[in-house]
Amino acid sequence: MIENPGGGDLSQLRRLNALAAIGALRGEPALTLTEIAGRTGLSRASTEDVVRELLARGWVVEAAPTSGTVGRPARRYRFRADAGRVLGIDIGGHKVLALVADLDGEVQHSARVAVTPSMGRTERLAAVDEAVRAALAGANTAATGVWVTGVATTGLVDGTGRVMLSEALPEWTGLDVAAHVGELVSGPVLVENDCKLAALAESWRGVARHAKDVVFLLAGLRTGTGLIIDGKLHRGFGNAAGEIGALPAAGWVRAAGHLRSWPADSPRTDGAGDPHTAAEDVFRAAREGDRKALTAVRRYVRDLSVGTSALVLTLDPELVVIGGGFSRSADLIVEPLRRELDRWCLRTPEVRVSGFGDEGVALGALRLALDHVDRGLSTSGEIAPPESFLMGRR
């Protein structure tokens, strides 16, 4: 950190130093002044000034002394992650999941409401309302205490939070999701495609957190993708990056159909009216050696590999991550997919499986909200007290 700006802009210098200190403290239990100085490159005197200002503004508090030390322990400071709350919402075909987290991204409470793919707009939005209110109540957070909300939904989303196209959810195309959620909570509402946010979650805290270039595959009854390029979520000019499934030749449109075509002769398929249950039956039968089920899974993976190979050849990623509902059957998918990539790609990246289950999309929505908080900190004219940091209300 440069401590003496050539232009003499001391207020800008103080802000940059404060941001550096906040960055060092976030995600850490507590640090001493010496440790903060070492991580920021500031002098001891500058570090003391910065921490004093952050204490006064409420961004930092002094941590309790460490027990068992000899002599007077050094003072330790921690970031006030509880200074604000962010909200992440996943609006899907089978569930609405809302997560409330602190400013370090630690989830304080979650609420889940079951929905069905056939639900209309009114019913699904009512489920969103129910999930949000339950999550806020469980986290003991008022609607006015939410700084930023991230929302994940299927389909193409524009920059204002409106769904441009959704083939998966009835009556969803054209919906202004941001406006609806904005009636429930304060602060900005950011809306993004669910596959993209699942990729963001993997890059943040998942199996791709150490990779800079990633192709995320949402493998389920529908197939989608999210792209991480140079460590950042890639959206494209019209927010349609990665929508290779729209190309019939990519194979994704017909992939899940192979699983649906499996002859369900087993009495365990009494839930076959549910497409997810039927797909699970296919994978279960394949594990037990059913030849027709194995053929259906092989054909599914073969079609999945066509679009995936095209993305790998285009982006040359370090990692391909498989998430979504079918990731639970990774034992039947990963190796066949890797073999198909070996056939078509100049270099086959590592293929890994998401460990988030069905919470990955909502976690990505949280990360979207936290990124907005970070941008607000880094671009504001000063480090304001937390109480005044409700964006749009400062």
ZIURVEN-V783829 format. One line per field, one symbol per residue. psi: psi as a letter, one per 30 degrees, with the letter a starting at -180 (. if undefined). A space follows every 10 residues. Layout:
# ZIURVEN-V783829
psi->???
This chain:
# ZIURVEN-V783829
psi->kkfikefgie eeeeeeeeee eeeefkgkel lleeeeeeff glleeeeeee eeeeeefgfk lklkkklglk ajkkkkklki fgflklkkkj jafflkkkkk lafggkkell kkkkllffkl eeeeeeeeee eeeeeeeegh kleffjekkk kklllkkaff gkjekjfekk gfkfkieeee effellllkk klkeeefeee eefegafgfg kfjkjkkjja flkllkkjkh gkkkeleggg kfhfffjeff ffefeffeef fkjifkffhf gffjeeeeee eeeeeeeggj eeeeeeeeee eeeefeeeee eeeefhlfkk kkalefffhf ffeeeeeeee eeefkekklk klkkgfbgfe eeeeeeeeee eeeeeeeffl fljlkefggj kfg.
